[in-house]
Amino acid sequence: MSRAWTAEAFYTQLEEPPTLAEYTQQARDFVARHVAEKRKVVLVTQSGGTTVPLEKNMVRFLDNFSAGTRGAASAEYFLEAGYAVIFMSRQHSQFPFTRWYSHTTNPLFDLLEEPAEGEETVQVSQAHVQGLLPILHAYHEAKRRGRLLTVPFVTVIEYLFLLRNMSEVMDPLGRHAMQYLAAAVSDFFVPADKLSEHKIQSDDQALTLQLEPVPKVLGSLVASWAPNAFVVSFKLETDEKLLIPKAERSLHKYGHQLVIGNLLQRRKFEVVLVEPHDHTWVRLPSTSAAPPHEIERDIVAAIAERHESWIASV
Amino acid sequence: MSRAWTAEAFYTQLEEPPTLAEYTQQARDFVARHVAEKRKVVLVTQSGGTTVPLEKNMVRFLDNFSAGTRGAASAEYFLEAGYAVIFMSRQHSQFPFTRWYSHTTNPLFDLLEEPAEGEETVQVSQAHVQGLLPILHAYHEAKRRGRLLTVPFVTVIEYLFLLRNMSEVMDPLGRHAMQYLAAAVSDFFVPADKLSEHKIQSDDQALTLQLEPVPKVLGSLVASWAPNAFVVSFKLETDEKLLIPKAERSLHKYGHQLVIGNLLQRRKFEVVLVEPHDHTWVRLPSTSAAPPHEIERDIVAAIAERHESWIASV
């Protein structure tokens, strides 16, 4: 029951997702273009959660909370900082740029004006043009210049296969590669051989679920898949006392460059950048009033600077 | 451990969601306007899934699959058929009309043209105006005429409290009320007193979860909350043999008007309308080629017709 999955066993025993080869090839081509341009490339894994199917037909699944703001916002600021971005994101979670006009909070439809009698144009109402223009421009620029590649996933199994292949194909970038692992990944999964074929029947009985721990792959990523990349992982905690100790333990164990620690309750206002011999808090001026800008802007600026020094240090 | 929750115990022992009173008042005002206009009103609960938090801070939760297309699409066709719609939907799931321009599959941003030098207007590119106009018009009409009220939820507990209050406030409509319960509701939940205060720690151990069955509230809805409404429930199965028998059992047990049965694999192409002495398949012409229209159009037409006869039959 409680066999602990190693990364190796996971990748050899589980079946590859059918779309893996296609996304891998797209990423390989994307990387090759940017190697030629000597551009830095960051893999942003999006914090949109990963699902754990409990049934083969996936009527029910275990999920983990995440609106996905951190990944989508960070991708925007990496593009602004001149990076090319591979955005590996949970399907239907937030997306760079379009996230500002979410269907539920600020639908673009509300900004579109129907044409006057006899006309045939639909335009954005004049009051909203100023707010929209820079976002729209940045979005179109990223597409026109081929700076943004999107790779979607749903389950934690898809996520783990993609993560391996994306980091491997980035190796030709050498130190110009960054892994920014913001995805909130499930710690548990149910292997295919234990999935129920049909929908679990509910006859007023309590349900007991047995979940197995997801293998820790950060060690393989740092040592084998992306030995030359600048690797940033995330720690989300709710208990403040555990935050820095757990981040330091993770750095020590895996040997990568940086852990971004955040507390669930204050993650929009402060994070701590934990490095091997140092830690630095990044804080917005106030947690009460409306913040002057998103904290992801400051996080990305701080990380990009460290990445630059690290490239120069060889 | 396996105490079975009755609807009564659930509503008296669990705490009301803080936003419940506000949404209830909005719905009461909405209904009053439509009673005055003698308009039919349908409550569409959206199939966007309900979450089951496993921790108080909700880092992890159990979820159930649903893109939410059925509810959002049905709401559009009910509006087209002259109904006013209370759309009770999972936050961030699909929304009537805007769903046609999803951020991931068909982003509106791709259709917007940046202004030429010296100009300050953003417009939809001419090639897409024809496709967009009828959808945009229907969306604006529903808003202008006050025909669409949106009520969001996330957890299964919020869903159950809202469902009770929404059906109760619709009672003044008499037979002009319809309940169209398309939400895919979790069958299990973890009561607040068993929720972990902090994030469940994962130390390479298997995780065992104990979940309790969600009370069946359809009986209370039919008998007490909405005794005059036309009530349509949904049955989603993966095993074809169980579909009609389970739908019939549900009708017999709760005494409502209609069950829409669908198989997970074929739900976009066929459903079966199960009534007390009859069942009728609704099928799109072909499951292979692109369907001529969405099946929800045919479902809503069939249901609206039955609702009309049922109103006339008193």
Chai-1 contact restraints between the chains, C-beta under 6 A:
chainA,res_idxA,chainB,res_idxB,connection_type,confidence,min_distance_angstrom,max_distance_angstrom,comment,restraint_id
A,M1,B,A206,contact,1.0,0.0,6.0,A-B,restraint_1
A,S2,B,A206,contact,1.0,0.0,6.0,A-B,restraint_2
A,A4,B,D204,contact,1.0,0.0,6.0,A-B,restraint_3
A,N57,B,T238,contact,1.0,0.0,6.0,A-B,restraint_4
A,N57,B,L264,contact,1.0,0.0,6.0,A-B,restraint_5
A,M58,B,F65,contact,1.0,0.0,6.0,A-B,restraint_6
A,V59,B,F65,contact,1.0,0.0,6.0,A-B,restraint_7
A,R60,B,N64,contact,1.0,0.0,6.0,A-B,restraint_8
A,F61,B,D63,contact,1.0,0.0,6.0,A-B,restraint_9
A,L62,B,L62,contact,1.0,0.0,6.0,A-B,restraint_10
A,D63,B,F61,contact,1.0,0.0,6.0,A-B,restraint_11
A,D63,B,D63,contact,1.0,0.0,6.0,A-B,restraint_12
A,N64,B,R60,contact,1.0,0.0,6.0,A-B,restraint_13
A,F65,B,M58,contact,1.0,0.0,6.0,A-B,restraint_14
A,F65,B,V59,contact,1.0,0.0,6.0,A-B,restraint_15
A,F95,B,H103,contact,1.0,0.0,6.0,A-B,restraint_16
A,T98,B,H103,contact,1.0,0.0,6.0,A-B,restraint_17
A,T98,B,P107,contact,1.0,0.0,6.0,A-B,restraint_18
A,T98,B,F109,contact,1.0,0.0,6.0,A-B,restraint_19
A,H103,B,F95,contact,1.0,0.0,6.0,A-B,restraint_20
A,H103,B,T98,contact,1.0,0.0,6.0,A-B,restraint_21
A,T104,B,H92,contact,1.0,0.0,6.0,A-B,restraint_22
A,P107,B,T98,contact,1.0,0.0,6.0,A-B,restraint_23
A,L108,B,L108,contact,1.0,0.0,6.0,A-B,restraint_24
A,F109,B,T98,contact,1.0,0.0,6.0,A-B,restraint_25
A,F109,B,Y139,contact,1.0,0.0,6.0,A-B,restraint_26
A,L112,B,L136,contact,1.0,0.0,6.0,A-B,restraint_27
A,E120,B,V129,contact,1.0,0.0,6.0,A-B,restraint_28
A,T121,B,Q123,contact,1.0,0.0,6.0,A-B,restraint_29
A,V122,B,V124,contact,1.0,0.0,6.0,A-B,restraint_30
A,V122,B,V129,contact,1.0,0.0,6.0,A-B,restraint_31
A,Q123,B,T121,contact,1.0,0.0,6.0,A-B,restraint_32
A,Q123,B,Q123,contact,1.0,0.0,6.0,A-B,restraint_33
A,V124,B,V122,contact,1.0,0.0,6.0,A-B,restraint_34
A,V129,B,E120,contact,1.0,0.0,6.0,A-B,restraint_35
A,V129,B,V122,contact,1.0,0.0,6.0,A-B,restraint_36
A,L136,B,L112,contact,1.0,0.0,6.0,A-B,restraint_37
A,Y139,B,F109,contact,1.0,0.0,6.0,A-B,restraint_38
A,D187,B,S202,contact,1.0,0.0,6.0,A-B,restraint_39
A,F188,B,L207,contact,1.0,0.0,6.0,A-B,restraint_40
A,H198,B,T238,contact,1.0,0.0,6.0,A-B,restraint_41
A,H198,B,D239,contact,1.0,0.0,6.0,A-B,restraint_42
A,K199,B,T238,contact,1.0,0.0,6.0,A-B,restraint_43
A,S202,B,D187,contact,1.0,0.0,6.0,A-B,restraint_44
A,D204,B,A4,contact,1.0,0.0,6.0,A-B,restraint_45
A,D204,B,P213,contact,1.0,0.0,6.0,A-B,restraint_46
A,A206,B,M1,contact,1.0,0.0,6.0,A-B,restraint_47
A,A206,B,S2,contact,1.0,0.0,6.0,A-B,restraint_48
A,A206,B,E212,contact,1.0,0.0,6.0,A-B,restraint_49
A,L207,B,F188,contact,1.0,0.0,6.0,A-B,restraint_50
A,L207,B,L211,contact,1.0,0.0,6.0,A-B,restraint_51
A,T208,B,Q210,contact,1.0,0.0,6.0,A-B,restraint_52
A,L209,B,L209,contact,1.0,0.0,6.0,A-B,restraint_53
A,Q210,B,T208,contact,1.0,0.0,6.0,A-B,restraint_54
A,L211,B,L207,contact,1.0,0.0,6.0,A-B,restraint_55
A,E212,B,A206,contact,1.0,0.0,6.0,A-B,restraint_56
A,P213,B,D204,contact,1.0,0.0,6.0,A-B,restraint_57
A,T238,B,N57,contact,1.0,0.0,6.0,A-B,restraint_58
A,T238,B,H198,contact,1.0,0.0,6.0,A-B,restraint_59
A,T238,B,K199,contact,1.0,0.0,6.0,A-B,restraint_60
A,D239,B,H198,contact,1.0,0.0,6.0,A-B,restraint_61
A,L264,B,N57,contact,1.0,0.0,6.0,A-B,restraint_62
